[in-house]
Amino acid sequence: MKKTIHRYKEWWLLVILLTVVLLLVMIPTGFEREIYVNAVGSKARVVSLDNSNMYQTGVVRMGEQICTIEILTGPHAGKQTEAINLLNGKLEFDSVYEEGDIAWVLVEQDTDKEILFTNMVSHYRFSKELLLLALFAIGLIVFSGRTGIRTIVSFALAFLLIWKVLIPATLKGYEPMLVSLLVGTFLAVSCLLLVAGLTKKAYAAIIGTIICSVLTVLFSMWGTWYLKLHGAVMPWSESLLFAGYEGMQLTKVFQAAIYLSCLGALLDLAIDISSALDEVQYHHPTISRTELIRSGMNIGKSVVGSQTTTLLLAYIGSYLTIMMVYMAQGTPVMSILNSPSVAAEILHTMVGCIALVLVAPITSVTCGYLYTSRNTELKVLVQNHSDASITRK
């Protein structure tokens, strides 16, 4: 009976969070405005190319490609027209097309809906991205079953909360740290309840994550002041100022980004420890609170080492080319360590590692109090006393 009620509650939780996901999908961000009033985005196939105005300069290409395209979607589907692909000599942004490529284009039209000119935007990748997402979802469901479905809901919720709540609220001038903490807390609670269910291990992981979230926010605020880092160290951050958001507090956005980048690792380690202690308590129901906490500490010692290394590799991977540039130029190590970009990554890594070190004992202590009671402690003392008496006899 209890299992049926528990399962019923979990299904209701899934339904509620699915409803939240659907609501987030439907609500506007408030920034849906048409920059190009008379332009239509369409999918197109490259039929032929004229590369006579494109030239090579060192390792980059500049000039323009004139592409003859067949429009595949939108009001001009089936029509062929010429499109311009401007090359600015930036490998990061430029796309070079070949015959047969599928591209996303912007069609400028007049008041009679006739085509004026067409610009090539980029290769069309949306269908391939959907395929990758589908492979991930299918693999997760096949491997994890119902837990996989709950994980997919959690995944969607995380993306939508950031895209539909955190980013718009920050752009509208709300306190970035407060918004990120609220979003992170809601995400942590919903994610852990979805993955672990309405169980003590989920509650313990939630408590540990929330406490460490607050500490992570404080550490990130202190760290930016201590290392004298400005939020402009983030890629594209200055573009916000030039896009009409001169009042944007980039340093606070940077601090919020540090917290969000650490949240996933906190969730992971908290649920790892609480799940492990759940198994320990299940197979040894008379374990004392002190022993259970000690077991959590021992588990944490092993897991924290691998988690901190994982965090380090993730951050180094994202800034690998910067490190390569410094080394290729023969930059002295002290200059590298004192540069803002590297200092920012060091701060990212250290705040994350400190948070991981803290979440292990906090979650262990929480599990100790949730899984054991004073009665359990007394039973253990009585059992130990009886064992000692038998041994003496």
Residue pairs with C-beta under 8 A, 6 or more apart in sequence:
6 197
6 198
9 198
10 197
10 198
13 193
13 194
13 198
14 149
14 150
14 153
14 194
17 153
17 154
17 157
17 190
17 194
18 153
20 157
20 190
21 153
21 156
21 157
21 160
24 157
24 160
24 161
24 164
24 165
25 160
27 164
29 163
29 164
29 167
29 168
30 168
30 172
31 168
31 171
36 106
36 108
38 108
38 109
38 110
38 111
38 116
39 106
39 107
39 108
39 109
40 74
40 75
40 76
40 106
40 107
40 109
41 74
41 104
41 105
41 106
41 107
41 121
42 71
42 72
42 73
42 74
42 76
42 77
42 104
42 105
42 106
42 107
43 71
43 72
43 73
43 74
43 102
43 103
43 104
43 105
43 124
44 69
44 70
44 71
44 72
44 83
44 102
44 103
44 104
44 105
44 118
45 69
45 70
45 72
45 100
45 101
45 102
45 103
46 67
46 68
46 69
46 97
46 98
46 99
46 100
46 101
46 102
46 103
47 67
47 68
47 69
47 70
47 80
47 99
48 67
48 68
48 99
49 65
49 66
49 67
49 68
49 97
49 98
49 99
50 65
50 66
50 67
50 68
51 65
53 63
53 64
53 65
53 66
54 61
54 62
54 63
54 64
54 65
54 87
54 96
55 61
55 62
55 63
57 89
59 91
60 87
60 89
60 90
60 91
60 94
61 87
61 89
61 94
61 96
62 87
62 88
62 89
63 87
64 84
64 85
64 86
64 87
65 84
65 85
65 87
65 96
65 97
65 120
66 82
66 83
66 84
66 85
67 82
67 83
67 84
67 85
67 97
67 103
67 120
68 80
68 81
68 82
68 83
69 80
69 81
69 82
69 83
69 103
69 105
69 118
69 120
70 78
70 79
70 80
71 77
71 78
71 79
71 80
71 81
71 105
71 107
72 102
74 107
75 113
76 107
76 109
76 115
79 115
81 107
81 115
81 118
82 118
83 105
83 117
83 118
83 119
83 120
84 117
84 118
84 119
84 120
85 95
85 96
85 97
85 119
85 120
86 119
87 94
87 96
88 94
95 103
95 120
95 122
95 123
97 103
97 120
97 123
101 123
102 123
102 124
103 120
103 121
103 122
103 123
103 124
104 121
104 122
104 123
104 124
104 126
105 118
105 119
105 120
105 121
106 118
106 119
106 121
107 115
107 118
108 115
108 116
108 117
108 118
108 119
109 115
109 116
110 116
137 148
137 152
140 148
140 151
140 152
141 148
141 149
141 152
142 148
144 151
147 195
150 194
150 195
151 194
151 195
153 194
154 190
154 191
154 194
154 195
157 187
157 190
157 191
158 187
158 191
161 183
161 186
161 187
162 183
162 260
165 179
165 183
166 179
166 180
166 183
169 179
170 176
170 179
170 248
170 253
170 256
171 245
171 248
173 247
175 252
176 249
176 252
176 253
176 255
176 256
177 217
177 221
177 252
177 255
177 256
177 259
179 256
180 217
180 256
180 259
180 260
181 213
181 214
181 217
181 259
184 213
184 259
184 260
184 263
185 210
185 213
187 263
188 206
188 209
188 210
188 213
188 263
188 266
188 267
189 206
189 210
191 267
192 202
192 205
192 206
192 209
192 267
192 270
192 271
193 202
193 206
195 202
195 271
196 202
196 205
196 271
196 274
196 275
199 278
200 274
200 278
200 367
200 370
200 371
201 271
201 274
201 275
201 277
201 278
201 367
202 271
202 274
203 370
204 270
204 274
204 277
204 363
204 366
204 367
204 370
204 371
205 267
205 270
205 271
205 273
205 274
205 363
206 270
207 362
207 363
207 366
208 266
208 270
208 273
208 274
208 359
208 362
208 363
208 366
209 263
209 266
209 267
209 270
209 359
211 362
212 266
212 270
212 355
212 358
212 359
212 362
213 259
213 263
213 266
215 355
215 358
216 258
216 259
216 262
216 263
216 266
216 351
216 352
216 354
216 355
217 255
217 259
219 351
219 354
219 355
220 255
220 256
220 258
220 259
220 347
220 351
221 255
223 229
223 258
223 347
223 350
223 351
224 231
224 251
224 254
224 255
224 347
227 343
227 346
227 347
229 251
229 254
229 340
229 343
229 344
229 347
230 250
230 251
230 254
230 340
231 237
231 249
231 250
231 251
231 252
231 253
231 254
231 255
232 238
232 250
233 254
233 340
233 341
233 343
233 344
234 250
234 253
234 254
234 257
234 344
237 250
237 253
237 254
238 250
240 248
240 250
241 248
241 250
254 344
258 347
258 348
258 351
258 352
261 348
261 352
262 311
262 348
262 351
262 352
262 355
265 307
265 310
265 311
265 352
265 355
265 356
266 355
266 356
266 359
268 307
269 300
269 303
269 304
269 307
269 356
269 359
269 360
269 363
270 359
270 363
272 299
272 303
273 296
273 299
273 300
273 303
273 359
273 360
273 363
273 364
273 367
274 363
274 366
274 367
276 295
276 296
276 299
277 292
277 295
277 296
277 299
277 364
277 367
277 368
277 371
278 367
278 371
280 287
280 292
280 295
281 287
281 292
281 367
281 371
281 372
286 376
286 379
286 380
286 383
287 295
287 372
287 376
287 380
288 372
288 376
288 377
288 380
289 368
289 369
289 371
289 372
289 376
289 377
290 368
292 364
292 367
292 368
292 371
292 372
293 364
293 365
293 367
293 368
295 364
296 360
296 361
296 363
296 364
296 365
296 367
296 368
297 360
297 361
297 364
299 360
299 364
300 360
300 361
300 363
300 364
301 360
303 360
304 356
304 357
304 360
307 356
308 352
308 353
308 356
308 357
311 349
311 352
311 353
311 356
312 349
312 353
315 345
315 348
315 349
315 352
316 323
316 345
318 345
319 341
319 342
319 345
322 341
322 342
323 336
323 342
326 335
326 336
326 339
326 342
336 342
337 343
337 346
